[in-house]
C-alpha cells in the first residue's frame, strides 16, 4: 500500500496524472533507456491522502492549524474524482499496464476520511446545511463521517472503474486522543477517538461494493508501537464489526527530527509483531542527495523482514514523501533502493493476507 498525497502545499496543488503513476504500479527494467518496460506489478494498493486544503486547513488535528469543514471535505472529494487525475489517472495507468504486461491488473484503492476535528462548532458552510457541532459529543462527528462515506461511494459507483477495486477507508488522524479538555468535557471516553473509530468501523463494515465488504485502515505514529501499543491491541481484537482491518505502525526512523536509532526501529517492529499489526516503510526525497538516508531506507526492508515473524501475513504501507519512489525508479544512483523495494514487495505478495 503506497501513500499518494494530492492536496495542496506551498507550490499549489499536488496532482497525479497517469504518466506519474507508472513506476508505482509496475516494476520496470532497463530504466532510463529506450528498452525500458514494465515486467511485473509493484504496489497493489493506493491510499489517497489529502493533508492540506487550498485554504490551508489541515485534515488531521493540530492546535497550530485551523480544522477542516464542509468546504474542505467537498474539495477533497472533488479533486479525488477530477478528470484525468488521481483516481481517473490511476484507472488509465492500470489499463495501460494491463496491455503492456499481458495479464489482468487490478489496483486496490483506500480513500481517506477527513478527520472530524472537535473544535468545529458548525461543520456546514452552507446556510441550509446540517448544523453538526463536534465540540462536546461525537454524534455530529459520526454523522459527518458517514455522510462523506456515502457521498464517496456514490461517486465511486458512478465512475464505473474497470481496473480499480475499492478496499475501503482510512482513518486519518495518527493518534487516538482528540483536543477536548477535561474542563470542557468531563467524560474521559469522549476525549479519545477510540469509540468513534469503532463506530466508523461498524458503519464501513455494513457496506459492500461489488459484493465485497469494505474495510477500515489506520496508520498511527511511532508511540503506538511502544507505550501506546495497548490501544492498537484493543482496536485489533475488538469484535469483528468494530475492528480496524488493516493497521500499520509508523516507526518514524527515517526522519532526523525523531532522533531514532536502529534499535528503536527494531523495538517498534517487534512491538507491531507482538499484536499482529503491520509496519509502515518510510522515506522521502532526502534520499536523493543523502547516502545515509538511502541506508536508512534499506534498513527498514531488512528489519521488517527479519524482526517481524508474521510480516508476510500482515499489511505493509509505504510513506514516500511526495514522490520518492519515482525518484528511485528514475535516478540511476537510487536503483538499489527501487530494486530492493521490488524484491521486498514481491516476497511479501507471496504470503497469505488478512482481511476480506
N, C-alpha and C positions, 0 to 999 in steps of 0.2 A: 504494500500500500504506500503510494508516494503522495506527499502533500504538495498541492499546487495552489499558490496564492494568486487571486485575481482581483484583489481590492485596489485601493489607492495608496500611494506613498508620495514623497516629495516630488517625484518625477511624473506624477499623474497616474492614470490607470495602468494596471498590470494585466494585460490580456494575453490569451493563449490561442494563436492561430494554429492551424493543423500542422504546418511545417515545423513548428517549435516543439511539437509533441512526439515526433517520430523516434527520437533517441530514448524516450521514456517507455514507449510501448514495445520497442524491439531492440534487441542486441545486434549491432552492426559489425561487420568485419570489413577490412580494407578501408577503414575510416579515413576520410580526407583525400581519397583518390577517386578516379573515375570508376573504379571497380567496387566502390562502397555499396553494400547491400545488407538488408536485414536477413538473419539466419534463424532467429528464434525470438520468442516474446521475452520481455523484460518484466516490467511491473504489470500485474494482472488487475490492480485496483487503483483508482484515483480518488483521493479525498480532496474535494474542492474547498479551499479555505478563503474566508473573506474577513480580514482582520480590521481594516480601517475603511470607513466610507468616504465619499467625496467631500463631505463636510467635516472630516476629521474625527468622527465618532468611532469609539473602539468597540469591537464586537465581543471582547472579553472584558472582565471587570477590572478597573483600576481607579483608585481615588484621584489620580492625576489627570484622568481623561473624562470627557463627557460620555454618558451612556447612549446607546442607540435606541431609537424608537421607530415608529411605523415607516417613516420616510427612508430610513437606512435599511430596514428589513426588506422593503419592496425593491430598493436599489440592488441589494444583494441578490435577490431572485431574478430581477430583470437582466442583470449582467451575466448571470449564470446561463440563461437561455438565449443570450444575444445571438443574432445571425452570424455564422461563420467564425464564432469564437467559443471558447470554453467547451460546453457540452456538445454543441454542434460541430466544433472543430475536432473534438475527440471522436465523434462518430465518423467524420471524414477520414481522420488518420487511421482509425481501426479498419475501415473498409479498404483503404489503400494498402495497409499492411496485409490484410487477408489475401488480396490479389497477388502481392509480391511473394509471400511465402507459401501460397497454395494450400492453405488449410484454414478452417474457421477461426476467427478471432472474436472473442467476447471480452469486454472490459467491464469490470465491476466499478460502480460509482457510489461514493458515500457523499451525502450532502450535509454541509454544516448547518447547524441550528444556531441562529443568532441568540446570544445569551440574554435572558430577561433580567436586566440589572435592577437591583432592589431600590435604586434611587429614583426610578421612574414613577412620577405621580399620575401621568396620563399618557398612556402609550400611543394613542392615535393623534396624528397631527391634523386630522380632518374634523370639521365642526360636528358632523354627524357620525363620527367613528366611535368604536367601543371605548368606554371610559375606564380602561383597565389600569388599576393602581397597584404597583408592585411593592410598595413600601412595607406594609405590615403583615401581609399574609401572602400565600402562594396561589390563591385562586386565579387572580388576573394573570399571573405568570404562566400558569398551566393553560389557560385559555389562549394566550398569545402563542405559545409554543405549538399547541395543537392547530391553531389557525395556520401557522406557517407550514406545518407538515402537510395539511390538506391542500393548501394552495400549490405547494411544490409538486405534490403528486399529481394534481390535475394538469399542471403544465407538462410534467413528465409523460403522462399518458397521451396528451395531445401531440407531443413531439414524435411519438412512434419511432423511437430509435431502433435500428436493426442490429447494431453491434454493441450496444451498451445494456448493462443489467444493473438496476438499482439495488444496492446491497442494503441501504438504509440511511441512517442519520448519525451525525457526530455531535456529541455534547461538547461545546466549545471551551468553556472556562476550564483552566488547567488545575484548579483547586476545588475543594468541596465546600469551603466556607464562603459566605457572602458578606456584604458590607453592613448588614444590620448590626446595631449595637444592643447590649443588654438593657440600656436605659430606654431605648425606643421599643424594643421587642423582648419582653421578659422570657418568652418561651424559647428555650435554648434550641429546640429542634428546628425552629424557623430561622435560626442564624447559620444553618448549614443548608446545602442544596441536596443532601442525600435523598430526602423524601421526594423532592421534585424530579431528581434523576430517575428514581424508581418509578414514579408516576409516568414519566416520559417513556420509559422502557415498556411499561404496560400498554400505553397507547400505541407505540410503534409496533409492538408485537401483535396487536389486534388487527393490523393491516396487512394486506397482501398485494403484491404486484405480479401479474402473470402467474398467479397461483402460488407464489413463494412468499413466506412470511418475511417481514422486514426486520432489521437488526439495529442495535444501538452500539456505537463505538465511543470510547473515551481514551484520551492520552494525557494523563496527569504528569506533572513535572517531578523532578527527582526526589523530593521528600516522601513521595508515595511509594518509593522503593526502599524506604528506611523507616523513620519513626511513624509515618502515616500509612504504613502497609496494612494495618487492620481495616482502614476504610476500603482499600482495594479488595481485601478478602471478603468483607461484608457484601460489596456490590457484585462480586463474582459468585458468591454462594447463596445469594438471595433466591427465593422461589423463582422458577424459570421465567415466569411472565415479568418479573421485576428486575431481572438480571441484566447487567451490561454484557453484551455478547463478545465484543472484541475490545479488550483492554490492554493497552501497552504503556509502559512506563518510560519517561524520558530520563536518561542518565545525566544529561547536561554536561557530559565530559568534554565535548569538543570545544566548548566556549570558554575563553580565558577568564571571563568575568566570574565564572562559577568557581574557579581555582580548585578544580578537582584533579586528583591523581588517578593513576591506573587502578590502584586498589579500591578507589571509590566506585569506579566503573564495575569492577568485579563484584563488589558488595551489592550494588543495585541490581545487577543481572541475576545474582543468586537470590536476592530478595524477590524479584519478579518470579523466578522459577519456583520459589517456595509456596506461592499461592496460585500457580498456574497461569500467571499473566505473561504477556509478551513484552518485547522491548522495542523502543524506537531507535533506529540508526540516525545519527545526526551529523550534518556538515553544513557548510555554506561556502560562499565564494572565497573565503580566506585561504582555502587550499590551493587556489590558483597560483599564489605567489609565495606561499609558506610551506616548505617541505615538512616542517614539524606538524602542521595541521593535516597534511596527507597521511602522515604516520598515525595520527590520532584516528582518522577515519578508518584506516586498515585495522587498528586495534579493536574498534567496535566489532568488525566482522569476525575477528579472531576470538574475542572474549565471549560474544554471544554464542558462537558455535561450540565453544569448549566449556563454558561455565554454566550454561543453561541446558540441563539434560533433555528438556522437552521442547527445545527451540524449534524443531521442525513441525511440531504439532500445535504451536501457539502462533498467533499473528505477529507479523513484523511490519512496522511502519518506517518511513524514511522522510525525515525533515531535511531539506536540501537548500535552505535559504530561498532565493528566488529562482535560480536555475543552475545550481552546482552540478547536477547530473549532466546537463547539456554541456557544461564546460569540460567535464571528464571525458565525454564522448567526442569532443571536437578539438581538444588540445593534446598533441602527442605526448607531452610530458606528464599528462594525467591519465594516460591509457591504463597503467597498472591499477588505478583506482576504479575505473569503469569495468575492467576485466574482472577484478576481484568481486565487485558488486554482482556482476552476472553469475559468477560461479557460486556465490553465496545464495542468491535467489533461486538458481537452478536446483541446488541441493535442497533448499527449503521447500520448493514447489513439489518435490517428490515425496514429501511427508504427508500423512493424513492431516486434515484440517478440521477445526471445530466449527460449530455454528450451523445454521440451515444451509 
